[in-house]
Amino acid sequence: MKLRFVLWMLGQLLKRAWRRQPEFRDAVAEKGPLHFGIGLEDLSVARHYHLHADGVEAGEGLPISTQLELRFRDADAAVAFLKRPSPRHFREALMSHRLRVVGDVARLDTLQALLRYLRR
C-alpha cells in the first residue's frame, strides 16, 4: 500500500515540476520524450510515466511500450530508493540486486537528470 502511494505521488511531483519549473519543461523538450515504468518484479504493483513536450502522464500498470523499467525486488527496496533517488543509492540498489533495469539503459541518465528537478 505504501509503495502504491509513493508511485502515485511521484506522478504528482512530476506534474507539479512540469507546471512550476520552466527548466524542467526545457530539459524534457531537450532530451526528448521519456516513457518509463517503476514496479515490483512480479508486477503486482507498478505505474508508468510518460514525459513529453505537452506534459506528464501517469497511469497504473506497465504497458508493453515503455523505454525503460525499474523493477524492484520488494516494496521496501522500492520505497527506500524512491525516497532518495540519487546516483549513489541507484548504484547500491543495482549492486545488491534489489533493482533490475529493463529496456534502454542509456535512458537512465535522462531519468536521473529529470528526477533532480523534483528535489527543488
Residue pairs with C-beta under 8 A, 6 or more apart in sequence:
2 75
2 79
3 40
3 45
3 75
3 78
3 79
4 45
6 78
6 79
6 82
6 83
7 38
7 39
7 45
7 46
7 47
7 82
8 47
8 58
10 38
10 47
10 49
10 58
10 82
10 118
11 47
11 49
11 56
11 58
13 118
14 49
14 51
14 56
14 58
14 118
15 55
15 56
15 58
17 24
17 117
17 118
17 120
18 24
18 25
18 28
18 51
18 55
18 56
21 117
21 120
23 117
24 114
24 117
27 113
27 114
27 117
28 34
28 51
28 52
28 53
28 114
29 53
31 110
31 113
31 114
32 110
33 50
33 51
33 52
33 53
34 49
34 50
34 51
34 52
34 67
34 68
34 107
34 110
34 111
34 114
35 48
35 49
35 50
35 51
35 65
35 66
35 67
35 68
36 48
36 49
36 66
36 67
36 68
36 69
36 70
36 103
36 107
36 111
37 46
37 47
37 48
37 49
37 62
37 63
37 66
37 68
37 69
37 70
38 46
38 47
38 48
38 49
38 69
38 70
38 72
38 78
38 82
39 45
39 46
39 47
39 62
39 69
39 70
39 71
39 72
40 46
40 71
40 72
40 73
40 74
40 75
40 78
41 71
41 72
41 73
41 100
43 61
43 62
43 71
45 75
46 60
46 61
46 62
47 58
47 59
47 60
47 61
47 62
48 58
48 59
48 60
48 61
48 62
48 63
48 66
49 56
49 57
49 58
50 56
50 57
50 58
51 114
62 69
66 103
67 103
67 104
67 107
68 101
68 102
68 103
68 104
68 105
68 107
68 108
68 111
69 101
69 102
69 103
70 99
70 100
70 101
70 102
71 99
71 100
71 101
71 102
72 78
72 81
72 93
72 98
72 99
72 100
73 97
73 98
73 99
73 100
74 98
77 93
77 98
77 99
80 89
81 89
81 90
81 93
81 98
81 99
85 112
85 115
85 118
87 112
90 99
90 108
90 112
93 99
94 101
101 108
